[in-house]
Amino acid sequence: MSYHSDHIVDIDISRLHPHPANPRHDLGDTSELAASIRLNGLLSPISVVADPEHEGDYRIIAGHRRHKASIDAGLASLPCMILTLDEREQREAMLTENTQREQLTVIEEAQAIQGLLDLGATQADTAAKLGRSTTWVGQRAKIAKNLPADAQAHLDTAQPTLDQCMTIAGYADMPDLQARLITALATSENEYRSMLSTAKWERKRAEKITAVKDTLADRHIPFSERDGIAATPDGRHLVNQIYFESTPLDKIVEDIDFLIAHHADLTACLHGCWLDFYEPESPDRQEREAEQEVERERERKQRRALFEAWDRFYERAQHLRLDWWHAHLYQLSDKRKALLLAHQVIDLEHETYYYCGVSEGMQRIIEHITGLPFDQPLDAELDDETRLAILEARAEDDPLTWAASCAIANLETLLGRFKTECDGMQRLRAYYKLLESFGYETTRDEQLALYGNYDPLKTEGQES
C-alpha cells in the first residue's frame, strides 16, 4: 500500500485538522520550524484524508508538526497530498511516518499498536507493514493490554524505558503493586528501584502463599490468613509453628506431611511471618496442661518467696552495718581513711558524690549513721541537690564525719543488695574488708552470703 500521491493541492489551513488517532501526543517545540517556514515556506507537502465528521475538511496523516508550525508562521494554506485510506490504513501510515521520522515514546507506540490490533490487524501483519519484528510489536501490545488507560497517561509523562514498561505491565494481576510501581517511577528512579524490590518480594510471597494454600487444600486442611498475632482457636492448641518467610516451600510441604502423620484434624493459620498449625484439645492434654500450670505456679511462688527472703536478709544485714557505723563512726581515729576506703570500693577515684546530690534513700542512711538531730524529715519532693545542701548545713560542726557518712551512704546505695552478676559481689566483699579493718565483726550468715553458701529460706525456717 502506497502512502504517497501525485495529487497535490493547496488547502485552506483552517480546513486541516490533527488526526484524533495520531500516536504522537506531544509535538514538541516547533518554534524553529515555524521560523524556517516563515522564511522559506513549506517545502514538502503534508498527507491528508477526507474528514468524515466535517464535509470538505481533511484530517492530517503525516505532517502534524509542519501543520502546527505553519499556523504559527501565519500561512493561509498548505500543499497537501490527498490520500484515500481506510481507518486501519490511516493508523498504519501515521505509525510508520512517526517511527521513521522521530522516535515515539514506548507508551505512544503501545497505544498505536493496540489501535491497529483493535481494527483487526494481526501482530505479524503489523510487524511486516512497519518493518519491525513480531517481538517488537508483541511487547508493545502487551504493554497496552496490561496497563490501564489512566496508568498509561501517568507513565507517559515519566518517559519510561521499554524494560520498565514491560516490568510494570507484568504486574497486571496485582493492580495495587502496579499502581505503586507507576507512582514510584513518576517520582524518581531511586524510588522505582526500591519499590520494584518490594514488589518482587511481595509477588514471591504471594506465589508462596498460593502454593501453600493449594498444598493444604489437597490434604484437606482448613486454612486462614490474619493480620497481626493470631489467637489460638477455642478448643484447639498449637502443635507447630513454621517461620514462613525464610523456610523454603519444599521444607514447608515436608513439615505439613510430617504433621499430618502425627496429628489429626489439623487447621492452619498464616499471620505475619508465622504459619501456625492447631489440633483439637484432648481431655488428657487438658489435664496435663492443668498439672503443668499448677507446677509453674508453685515454682513462681517459690521464686517469690526466695526473693522476699533475700530482701529481708538484706535489710537485716544493712541494719547491722548501719548500726555499727552509728556506734563507731564518731569514735574512729581516722575518718579520712574511712572516706578514702569507701571511695576506693566504689571506684570513684577522683570523683566524689559530695556534689552529686542526696536521694531520699541516702538521706535515711545518713540519718541512721550520724544520728543528726533533725527537727523534721526532709520533704520527699525536694530535689537531690537541695536535700544535700540542707543535710550539709546540719553537719557543719563535724564536716569530716559528714563526708565519711556521705561516702558510706553512697556505697550502701550503690551496692544495693547481695548480687552475683557483674562485679557486685566483689565490691561487697571489699566493703566488708573495709568494715573489718575498723573492727566490724561479720556474722556467720553474712560470711556465707558473701561466698554464695547462704540459703535465706532454710535459715528462716530454722529460726521459726
Secondary structure, DSSP 8 states (H G I E B T S, - for coil): -----S-EEEEEGGGEE--TT-S-S-----HHHHHHHHHH---S-EEEEE-TTSTT-EEEEE-HHHHHHHHHHT-SEEEEEE----HHHHHHHHHHHHHHHS---HHHHHHHHHHHHHTT--HHHHHHHHT--HHHHHHHHHHHHHS-HHHHHHHHTT---HHHHHHHHTTTT-HHHHHHHHHHHHH-HHHHHHHHHHHHHHHHHHHHHHHHHHHHHHTT--EEEESS-----TTEEEEEEEETTTS-HHHHHHHHHHHHHH-SS-EEEEETTEEEEEEE--HHHHHHHHHHHHHHHHHHHHHHHHHHHHHHHHHHHHHHHHHHHHHHTTT-S-HHHHHHHHHHHTT-TT--GGGS---HHHHHHHHHHH----SS---TTS-HHHHHHHHHHHTTT-HHHHHHHHHHHHHHHHH-S---STTHHHHHHHHHHHHHHTT----HHHHHHHTT---HHHHHHHH-
